[in-house]
Amino acid sequence: MATNVSKHKCVRKKENFLQQFRDEQSRELKQLTATQFMEIWSHYDVDGNGYIEGNELDNLLQELASSVNISDLSSELVPENVFRELKECFLDAYDDNADGRIEIGELAEILPTEENFLLLFRKDNPLESSVDFMRVWKQFDKDCSGYIEADELKLFIKTLISARKGNNASEEKLIEYTDSILQIFDTNRDGKLQFTEMTK
């Protein structure tokens, strides 16, 4: 009998990634910092293509549903028929462009994220056209290098946040937001945003 017990202890269950972000008492998701939001995004966007889709989306939904349960014993999968219905309702509610996958802005609407960080992904941003985008790009690419470097990006984020309801962010938060935006869009990891990285 002792052999069975020790064998059982050697088998580790796959841990639910989202449980660490839930309040132990209420089981609600905690308010996420920009860094935590990016941890979640990176965890589920396994292939790094900028979308949570296919098996990635299935994993997110399974863990979102099962992370509500405190007991390790009942962290089993949601039954298939219930899961299909859950996925359909989830996509109807959050997949704004109906492409069957979740973009980073759509995930920002789902998870309880800091308000200032959420502002960076709002659909009602002031950029109505490519002309507006170019105007803003030129305004923050102060040295006309064709790149928005980290300090220029930080100034852009500060301006965007303060333009919304007169909010301000601490220097520490501005650095965190800048790092998070670079993590999302700086595909060649050179620490600055190229125009082509922002237009993908």
LUMLUM-293386 format. One record per residue: residue number from 1; x negated, y, z of N, C-alpha, C in turn. Coordinates in steps of 0.02 Angstrom, whole numbers. Layout:
BEGIN
R     n     n.xx     n.yy     n.zz    ca.xx    ca.yy    ca.zz     c.xx     c.yy     c.zz
R   NUM        X        Y        Z        X        Y        Z        X        Y        Z
...
//
This chain:
BEGIN
R     n     n.xx     n.yy     n.zz    ca.xx    ca.yy    ca.zz     c.xx     c.yy     c.zz
R     1      -41      -60        0        0        0        0      -43       63        0
R     2      -99       62       36     -144      120       38     -171      134      -31
R     3     -180       83      -72     -206       92     -139     -157      133     -181
R     4      -92      119     -175      -42      156     -213      -40      230     -194
R     5      -48      244     -128      -46      313     -105     -105      352     -133
R     6     -165      323     -129     -223      359     -155     -219      367     -230
R     7     -191      318     -265     -183      323     -337     -136      381     -354
R     8      -82      385     -315      -32      438     -327      -62      507     -316
R     9     -105      514     -266     -135      580     -252     -183      602     -307
R    10     -211      555     -344     -258      572     -397     -223      602     -458
R    11     -159      588     -465     -122      613     -523      -96      682     -506
R    12     -121      732     -541      -98      801     -529      -46      820     -580
R    13        6      851     -556       57      876     -601       32      939     -635
R    14       58      952     -694       44     1015     -727       77     1070     -686
R    15       39     1120     -667       66     1173     -625      105     1222     -668
R    16      157     1249     -640      198     1298     -674      164     1366     -666
R    17      142     1394     -722      103     1456     -722      143     1515     -693
R    18      208     1517     -706      248     1574     -684      265     1574     -610
R    19      258     1517     -576      276     1515     -505      235     1564     -464
R    20      173     1577     -483      131     1623     -445      157     1695     -447
R    21      201     1710     -495      227     1777     -502      298     1784     -473
R    22      321     1733     -438      388     1735     -407      381     1749     -332
R    23      428     1786     -305      432     1797     -233      454     1732     -201
R    24      418     1711     -148      433     1646     -117      501     1644      -85
R    25      525     1699      -60      591     1701      -26      649     1706      -76
R    26      647     1756     -118      703     1769     -163      699     1729     -228
R    27      640     1705     -246      626     1669     -308      632     1713     -370
R    28      639     1779     -359      640     1825     -416      568     1838     -438
R    29      560     1855     -502      494     1874     -526      475     1940     -493
R    30      412     1944     -471      386     2005     -441      373     2057     -494
R    31      368     2120     -473      348     2174     -518      277     2159     -542
R    32      267     2157     -607      202     2138     -635      160     2199     -651
R    33       95     2194     -636       49     2246     -658       33     2233     -732
R    34        1     2280     -764      -18     2272     -834      -64     2211     -842
R    35     -109     2201     -794     -156     2145     -797     -118     2079     -792
R    36      -71     2074     -746      -32     2013     -738       10     2000     -800
R    37       39     2053     -828       78     2045     -890       34     2016     -945
R    38      -27     2041     -951      -72     2017    -1003      -94     1945     -989
R    39     -102     1927     -925     -117     1857     -908      -62     1811     -934
R    40        0     1831     -922       57     1791     -944       59     1787    -1020
R    41       50     1845    -1052       50     1846    -1126       -4     1799    -1153
R    42      -64     1805    -1128     -120     1764    -1153     -109     1690    -1139
R    43      -78     1674    -1082      -66     1604    -1064      -18     1571    -1114
R    44       34     1607    -1135       84     1576    -1179       70     1587    -1253
R    45       35     1640    -1272       15     1649    -1342      -50     1611    -1353
R    46      -45     1545    -1352     -103     1501    -1352     -147     1511    -1413
R    47     -116     1519    -1472     -156     1526    -1533     -179     1597    -1546
R    48     -157     1644    -1504     -180     1713    -1509     -156     1750    -1571
R    49     -101     1728    -1601      -77     1761    -1662      -32     1821    -1650
R    50      -21     1838    -1586       21     1896    -1571       94     1881    -1562
R    51      112     1817    -1562      182     1796    -1553      185     1736    -1506
R    52      240     1731    -1469      254     1670    -1432      308     1635    -1472
R    53      291     1578    -1501      336     1544    -1548      326     1469    -1543
R    54      373     1431    -1571      368     1359    -1573      359     1328    -1505
R    55      308     1286    -1497      295     1253    -1433      277     1304    -1378
R    56      245     1359    -1397      228     1411    -1348      292     1439    -1316
R    57      342     1452    -1358      406     1478    -1334      441     1426    -1291
R    58      439     1363    -1313      469     1309    -1273      437     1305    -1205
R    59      370     1309    -1202      335     1306    -1138      354     1365    -1093
R    60      357     1425    -1122      377     1484    -1083      446     1475    -1053
R    61      494     1453    -1094      562     1446    -1070      569     1390    -1018
R    62      534     1334    -1030      536     1279     -981      509     1303     -914
R    63      453     1338     -915      422     1360     -853      462     1417     -821
R    64      492     1460     -861      533     1513     -834      593     1483     -797
R    65      624     1432     -827      682     1400     -796      662     1360     -734
R    66      608     1321     -739      590     1278     -683      553     1315     -628
R    67      526     1374     -641      489     1411     -589      535     1438     -535
R    68      599     1439     -547      647     1462     -497      650     1414     -439
R    69      637     1350     -453      643     1298     -402      580     1294     -360
R    70      587     1294     -295      530     1293     -248      499     1224     -243
R    71      539     1173     -247      516     1104     -236      473     1079     -293
R    72      415     1051     -276      373     1020     -327      406      957     -355
R    73      449      927     -315      481      865     -335      531      875     -392
R    74      560      934     -396      611      945     -447      588      994     -501
R    75      524      993     -517      499     1037     -570      502     1001     -637
R    76      551      956     -643      559      918     -705      585      962     -760
R    77      584      936     -819      606      974     -877      681      983     -877
R    78      703     1038     -907      774     1051     -915      799     1002     -968
R    79      859      972     -958      885      925    -1008      888      956    -1077
R    80      875      916    -1129      869      940    -1198      928      982    -1221
R    81      989      959    -1209     1048      996    -1234     1054     1064    -1198
R    82     1039     1066    -1134     1041     1128    -1097      985     1175    -1121
R    83      927     1145    -1135      870     1185    -1157      884     1218    -1225
R    84      913     1180    -1272      929     1209    -1338      976     1269    -1330
R    85     1026     1261    -1287     1074     1316    -1276     1039     1376    -1242
R    86      996     1361    -1194      958     1414    -1160      914     1452    -1210
R    87      880     1415    -1253      836     1446    -1302      875     1490    -1351
R    88      932     1466    -1373      974     1504    -1419      998     1569    -1386
R    89     1022     1564    -1325     1045     1624    -1288      987     1673    -1276
R    90      930     1645    -1258      870     1685    -1245      850     1725    -1307
R    91      847     1691    -1364      828     1725    -1426      880     1776    -1448
R    92      945     1759    -1438      997     1808    -1454      989     1872    -1413
R    93      970     1863    -1351      964     1921    -1306      901     1961    -1316
R    94      844     1928    -1330      780     1964    -1329      743     1968    -1395
R    95      759     1926    -1443      724     1927    -1507      755     1980    -1552
R    96      735     2042    -1543      767     2099    -1576      768     2094    -1652
R    97      715     2069    -1682      713     2066    -1755      734     1998    -1782
R    98      758     1953    -1738      786     1888    -1756      739     1846    -1799
R    99      674     1847    -1782      626     1806    -1820      611     1740    -1785
R   100      644     1725    -1730      635     1661    -1695      573     1657    -1652
R   101      542     1714    -1639      483     1716    -1597      483     1780    -1556
R   102      443     1780    -1504      441     1836    -1458      377     1876    -1469
R   103      385     1941    -1482      328     1987    -1489      313     2016    -1420
R   104      256     2048    -1414      235     2074    -1349      284     2127    -1322
R   105      311     2169    -1365      360     2218    -1343      424     2186    -1318
R   106      443     2130    -1349      503     2094    -1327      491     2061    -1259
R   107      430     2035    -1248      414     2006    -1183      413     2060    -1129
R   108      391     2119    -1147      389     2175    -1099      460     2193    -1076
R   109      510     2181    -1118      579     2193    -1100      606     2138    -1054
R   110      577     2079    -1057      601     2021    -1019      574     2021     -948
R   111      509     2032     -942      476     2026     -877      479     2091     -838
R   112      483     2088     -771      485     2149     -731      416     2182     -728
R   113      403     2226     -775      338     2257     -784      339     2329     -757
R   114      281     2354     -735      277     2423     -713      306     2469     -766
R   115      345     2518     -743      380     2562     -790      332     2598     -837
R   116      277     2623     -812      231     2660     -856      201     2616     -910
R   117      185     2553     -893      158     2508     -944      212     2490     -995
R   118      273     2482     -971      329     2466    -1015      341     2521    -1066
R   119      328     2583    -1047      338     2640    -1093      297     2632    -1157
R   120      240     2598    -1152      196     2590    -1210      227     2546    -1263
R   121      278     2506    -1245      308     2459    -1292      380     2476    -1310
R   122      404     2534    -1289      474     2551    -1301      487     2559    -1375
R   123      546     2538    -1395      567     2543    -1465      581     2616    -1485
R   124      601     2657    -1437      619     2726    -1453      559     2773    -1448
R   125      502     2749    -1472      442     2792    -1469      448     2847    -1520
R   126      408     2900    -1513      416     2958    -1556      390     2949    -1627
R   127      363     2892    -1645      335     2881    -1711      390     2855    -1758
R   128      419     2899    -1797      474     2881    -1841      449     2854    -1908
R   129      389     2872    -1929      365     2853    -1995      290     2844    -1995
R   130      264     2822    -2051      191     2814    -2057      156     2882    -2056
R   131      191     2934    -2076      163     3002    -2073      153     3022    -2000
R   132      204     3007    -1958      198     3021    -1886      140     2981    -1856
R   133      134     2918    -1877       81     2875    -1851       13     2906    -1868
R   134        4     2928    -1931      -59     2958    -1952      -74     3022    -1914
R   135      -22     3062    -1901      -31     3124    -1863      -57     3109    -1793
R   136      -26     3060    -1760      -47     3041    -1693     -117     3011    -1695
R   137     -130     2969    -1745     -196     2937    -1751     -250     2991    -1756
R   138     -240     3040    -1799     -290     3093    -1809     -298     3136    -1746
R   139     -243     3145    -1710     -246     3185    -1649     -291     3152    -1597
R   140     -290     3086    -1593     -329     3053    -1540     -395     3025    -1565
R   141     -405     3020    -1630     -471     3003    -1657     -509     3068    -1665
R   142     -526     3098    -1609     -554     3166    -1607     -619     3174    -1647
R   143     -660     3121    -1647     -724     3126    -1682     -719     3102    -1755
R   144     -657     3087    -1778     -644     3066    -1847     -687     3006    -1868
R   145     -698     2961    -1821     -740     2902    -1835     -701     2846    -1869
R   146     -634     2853    -1872     -594     2798    -1899     -575     2748    -1845
R   147     -598     2761    -1785     -584     2717    -1728     -555     2759    -1672
R   148     -514     2728    -1631     -495     2759    -1568     -533     2720    -1515
R   149     -581     2753    -1485     -623     2721    -1434     -587     2721    -1368
R   150     -613     2684    -1320     -579     2674    -1256     -561     2740    -1222
R   151     -606     2789    -1222     -590     2852    -1189     -535     2891    -1226
R   152     -535     2886    -1293     -482     2918    -1332     -415     2882    -1321
R   153     -418     2816    -1316     -357     2777    -1303     -329     2794    -1234
R   154     -373     2800    -1186     -351     2817    -1118     -315     2885    -1118
R   155     -342     2934    -1155     -311     2999    -1160     -242     2994    -1195
R   156     -238     2952    -1246     -174     2941    -1280     -122     2913    -1232
R   157     -142     2862    -1193      -96     2831    -1146      -74     2881    -1093
R   158     -122     2921    -1068     -106     2972    -1018      -55     3022    -1046
R   159      -66     3043    -1108      -21     3091    -1141       49     3060    -1150
R   160       51     2998    -1172      114     2963    -1183      153     2957    -1117
R   161      120     2936    -1065      153     2927    -1000      177     2994     -972
R   162      135     3046     -976      156     3110     -947      211     3143     -989
R   163      215     3126    -1053      269     3154    -1095      336     3124    -1077
R   164      336     3065    -1048      399     3032    -1028      415     3051     -957
R   165      467     3089     -947      492     3106     -881      440     3138     -836
R   166      386     3165     -864      335     3197     -823      298     3150     -777
R   167      297     3085     -794      262     3036     -752      187     3045     -758
R   168      152     3025     -706       79     3025     -707       56     2956     -686
R   169       -4     2938     -707      -34     2875     -687     -103     2889     -658
R   170     -122     2850     -608     -188     2859     -578     -242     2839     -628
R   171     -303     2861     -615     -360     2843     -658     -367     2767     -662
R   172     -358     2734     -605     -363     2660     -603     -311     2628     -649
R   173     -249     2653     -647     -196     2626     -690     -210     2641     -763
R   174     -235     2700     -778     -251     2717     -847     -303     2670     -875
R   175     -353     2654     -835     -405     2606     -857     -374     2537     -867
R   176     -331     2517     -821     -298     2451     -828     -256     2448     -892
R   177     -217     2501     -905     -176     2503     -965     -219     2503    -1028
R   178     -273     2542    -1027     -319     2545    -1084     -348     2476    -1099
R   179     -371     2442    -1046     -399     2375    -1055     -347     2327    -1083
R   180     -285     2333    -1059     -232     2288    -1082     -216     2300    -1155
R   181     -212     2363    -1176     -198     2379    -1246     -255     2354    -1290
R   182     -317     2363    -1268     -374     2337    -1307     -370     2261    -1312
R   183     -350     2229    -1259     -344     2156    -1260     -292     2134    -1312
R   184     -238     2173    -1319     -185     2156    -1367     -207     2168    -1439
R   185     -233     2227    -1453     -242     2249    -1522     -314     2247    -1548
R   186     -364     2246    -1505     -434     2247    -1527     -454     2176    -1548
R   187     -435     2157    -1609     -444     2088    -1631     -518     2069    -1640
R   188     -561     2116    -1657     -631     2098    -1665     -672     2110    -1601
R   189     -638     2130    -1548     -668     2137    -1480     -729     2183    -1478
R   190     -725     2239    -1516     -781     2287    -1514     -769     2344    -1466
R   191     -713     2342    -1428     -700     2392    -1378     -669     2456    -1404
R   192     -646     2455    -1467     -613     2512    -1496     -561     2488    -1546
R   193     -512     2531    -1560     -459     2513    -1607     -473     2540    -1676
R   194     -472     2497    -1725     -478     2518    -1794     -408     2531    -1820
R   195     -402     2572    -1869     -337     2587    -1899     -304     2522    -1923
R   196     -342     2478    -1954     -314     2415    -1980     -287     2370    -1925
R   197     -318     2373    -1865     -294     2332    -1809     -226     2356    -1785
R   198     -213     2421    -1791     -151     2450    -1767      -94     2444    -1817
R   199     -109     2430    -1879      -57     2427    -1930      -36     2357    -1948
R   200      -62     2307    -1912      -44     2237    -1926       25     2222    -1900
//
